[in-house]
Amino acid sequence: MKALQLYSHPFSSYCQKAKAALYEKSVTFEEKLLDGSEPVAGEFAALWPVGRFPILIDDGRLIFEATGIIEYVEARFPDAPRLIPADPLAAAEVRMWDRFFDNYIAYPQQRMVYAAIGRESPDDGSRWRAMFDTAYALLDERMKDREWVAGDFGMADCSAAPQLLYADWSYEIPERFEALRAYRARLLARPSYARALDEARPFRHYFPLGAPEGRD
């Protein structure tokens, strides 16, 4: 059977999210690097004119968006470790927290980057820092008695790892949020995510706000 193909770029947080899940479940795949070169760029454009990555190809089937990819991989390879619990209520909690990291951590982080590169009107970033302050405080309280955000390591943690990596680069998590900082450290040390992170290191210079030393 042909290996799955993941069209991605290692520095993308959403690609790292998908790759962490694939590595966690030991699913074999071929990464098709989207660096603007051919023939991969042309293949990707033909497959997915929307142009957003990652996408996964499995025997001609196209799966898009990182969350969609993880949902698909979980159904396609149901053996342990599970990333989405079998229990419906536990699964709903994992899916809820997956959306939290994409909507309330990744979103303000991306707005700060877009302002830095001129894709949005420049401002002082105060509204995005305020959004981070709220999200960080909520997460710190959540993580005070937990190892992972919703039960065992799962889809929500695959989302949390890259989003908290770049969020801290953009607006450092204050020292008073000890539980959240410890959670971020556990995520970055998780072997599945650490592998994806190592593959992204050669591209650190791409980060518009500057990649700080010692916080990866």
C-alpha positions as CSV (number, residue, x, y, z in Angstrom):
1,M,0.0,0.0,0.0
2,K,1.3,3.4,-0.9
3,A,2.4,5.6,2.0
4,L,0.3,8.6,2.9
5,Q,1.5,11.9,1.5
6,L,1.5,15.0,3.7
7,Y,1.9,18.3,1.8
8,S,3.3,20.6,4.4
9,H,6.0,22.9,5.5
10,P,7.9,22.1,8.8
11,F,7.7,25.6,10.2
12,S,3.9,25.8,10.0
13,S,2.2,25.4,13.3
14,Y,-0.7,23.5,11.7
15,C,1.7,21.2,9.9
16,Q,3.5,20.5,13.1
17,K,0.1,19.7,14.7
18,A,-0.7,17.1,12.1
19,K,2.8,15.7,12.1
20,A,2.8,15.3,15.9
21,A,-0.3,13.2,15.6
22,L,1.1,11.0,12.8
23,Y,4.3,10.5,14.8
24,E,2.4,9.8,18.0
25,K,0.5,7.0,16.2
26,S,3.6,5.8,14.3
27,V,1.9,6.2,11.0
28,T,4.2,6.1,8.0
29,F,3.9,9.0,5.6
30,E,5.9,10.9,3.0
31,E,6.3,14.6,3.5
32,K,6.0,16.7,0.4
33,L,7.8,19.9,1.2
34,L,5.9,23.1,0.1
35,D,8.8,25.4,-0.4
36,G,7.7,26.9,-3.7
37,S,9.6,24.5,-5.8
38,E,8.3,22.1,-8.5
39,P,6.9,19.6,-9.0
40,V,5.4,19.7,-5.5
41,A,4.0,23.2,-5.8
42,G,2.2,22.3,-8.9
43,E,0.9,19.1,-7.5
44,F,-0.4,20.9,-4.4
45,A,-2.1,23.6,-6.5
46,A,-3.9,21.0,-8.6
47,L,-5.0,19.0,-5.6
48,W,-6.1,21.9,-3.4
49,P,-6.8,25.2,-5.2
50,V,-7.7,26.8,-1.8
51,G,-3.9,26.8,-1.2
52,R,-3.9,26.3,2.6
53,F,-1.8,23.5,4.1
54,P,-1.4,20.9,5.4
55,I,-3.3,18.4,3.3
56,L,-3.0,14.6,3.4
57,I,-3.5,12.2,0.5
58,D,-4.4,8.6,1.2
59,D,-4.8,6.4,-1.9
60,G,-6.4,9.3,-3.8
61,R,-8.5,10.6,-0.9
62,L,-7.8,14.2,0.0
63,I,-8.1,15.3,3.6
64,F,-7.6,19.0,4.5
65,E,-7.0,21.0,7.7
66,A,-4.9,19.8,10.6
67,T,-7.9,18.8,12.8
68,G,-9.5,17.0,9.8
69,I,-6.3,15.1,9.2
70,I,-6.1,14.0,12.8
71,E,-9.7,13.0,12.8
72,Y,-9.1,11.0,9.7
73,V,-5.9,9.3,10.9
74,E,-7.6,8.4,14.2
75,A,-10.4,6.7,12.2
76,R,-8.0,5.2,9.6
77,F,-5.6,3.8,12.2
78,P,-7.8,3.2,15.3
79,D,-5.1,1.2,17.3
80,A,-3.6,2.8,20.4
81,P,-2.5,5.3,21.2
82,R,-5.8,7.0,20.7
83,L,-5.8,10.7,20.2
84,I,-9.6,11.1,20.5
85,P,-11.3,9.0,23.2
86,A,-13.8,6.4,22.3
87,D,-16.2,7.8,25.0
88,P,-18.3,10.4,23.3
89,L,-18.3,12.9,26.1
90,A,-14.5,12.6,26.6
91,A,-14.1,13.0,22.8
92,A,-16.2,16.2,22.9
93,E,-13.9,17.6,25.6
94,V,-10.8,16.9,23.5
95,R,-12.4,18.5,20.4
96,M,-13.4,21.5,22.4
97,W,-9.9,22.1,23.7
98,D,-8.5,21.5,20.2
99,R,-10.6,24.4,19.0
100,F,-9.5,26.5,22.0
101,F,-5.8,26.4,20.9
102,D,-6.6,27.1,17.3
103,N,-9.0,30.0,18.0
104,Y,-7.7,31.6,21.2
105,I,-4.0,31.0,21.1
106,A,-3.1,30.7,17.4
107,Y,-5.5,33.5,16.3
108,P,-3.9,36.4,18.3
109,Q,-0.4,35.1,17.6
110,Q,-1.1,35.1,13.9
111,R,-2.5,38.7,14.1
112,M,0.7,39.9,15.7
113,V,2.8,38.3,13.0
114,Y,0.6,39.7,10.2
115,A,0.9,43.2,11.6
116,A,4.7,42.7,11.7
117,I,4.9,41.8,8.1
118,G,2.4,44.4,6.8
119,R,-0.5,42.1,6.1
120,E,-2.7,44.0,8.6
121,S,-2.8,47.6,9.7
122,P,0.0,48.1,12.2
123,D,-1.0,48.7,15.8
124,D,0.6,48.3,19.2
125,G,-0.8,44.8,19.6
126,S,-2.6,45.6,22.9
127,R,-5.8,43.9,21.9
128,W,-3.9,40.7,21.1
129,R,-1.9,40.8,24.2
130,A,-5.1,41.2,26.2
131,M,-6.5,38.2,24.5
132,F,-3.4,36.3,25.4
133,D,-3.6,37.4,29.0
134,T,-7.1,36.0,29.2
135,A,-6.2,32.7,27.5
136,Y,-3.0,32.2,29.5
137,A,-4.8,32.8,32.8
138,L,-7.5,30.3,31.9
139,L,-5.0,27.7,30.8
140,D,-2.8,28.1,33.8
141,E,-5.8,27.4,36.1
142,R,-6.8,24.5,33.9
143,M,-3.4,22.9,34.1
144,K,-2.8,23.2,37.8
145,D,-3.8,19.6,38.4
146,R,-3.3,18.0,35.0
147,E,-0.6,16.6,32.9
148,W,-2.4,17.0,29.6
149,V,-5.3,19.3,28.8
150,A,-8.1,16.8,28.4
151,G,-7.3,13.3,29.7
152,D,-4.4,11.4,28.1
153,F,-2.2,13.0,25.5
154,G,-4.4,13.6,22.5
155,M,-5.5,15.8,19.6
156,A,-5.9,18.9,21.8
157,D,-2.3,18.5,23.0
158,C,-1.1,18.1,19.4
159,S,-2.7,21.5,18.8
160,A,-1.4,23.0,22.0
161,A,2.3,22.2,21.3
162,P,3.0,24.4,18.2
163,Q,0.5,27.1,19.2
164,L,2.0,27.6,22.6
165,L,5.5,27.4,21.1
166,Y,4.9,30.4,18.8
167,A,2.6,32.2,21.2
168,D,5.4,32.3,23.8
169,W,7.7,33.6,21.1
170,S,5.2,36.4,20.3
171,Y,4.1,37.3,23.8
172,E,6.0,35.4,26.5
173,I,4.0,33.5,29.0
174,P,4.5,35.3,32.3
175,E,6.5,33.6,35.0
176,R,3.5,33.6,37.4
177,F,1.7,31.1,35.1
178,E,3.8,28.3,36.4
179,A,1.4,25.5,35.5
180,L,1.0,26.7,31.9
181,R,4.8,27.1,31.5
182,A,5.3,23.6,32.8
183,Y,2.7,22.3,30.4
184,R,4.4,24.0,27.4
185,A,7.7,22.4,28.5
186,R,6.1,18.9,28.6
187,L,4.6,19.4,25.2
188,L,7.9,20.5,23.7
189,A,9.6,17.4,25.2
190,R,6.9,14.9,24.0
191,P,8.9,12.7,21.6
192,S,6.2,13.0,18.8
193,Y,6.2,16.8,18.9
194,A,9.9,17.1,19.6
195,R,10.5,15.3,16.3
196,A,8.3,17.7,14.4
197,L,10.0,20.6,16.2
198,D,13.5,19.4,15.3
199,E,12.5,19.3,11.7
200,A,11.4,22.9,11.9
201,R,14.6,24.2,13.4
202,P,16.4,25.0,10.1
203,F,13.6,27.5,9.4
204,R,13.6,29.5,12.6
205,H,14.9,32.6,10.8
206,Y,11.5,32.8,9.0
207,F,9.8,33.9,12.2
208,P,9.1,37.7,11.7
209,L,9.2,38.6,15.4
210,G,12.5,36.8,16.0
211,A,12.9,33.3,17.5
212,P,14.2,33.8,21.0
213,E,17.0,31.6,22.3
214,G,16.2,29.1,25.0
215,R,12.4,29.0,24.6
216,D,12.1,26.1,22.2
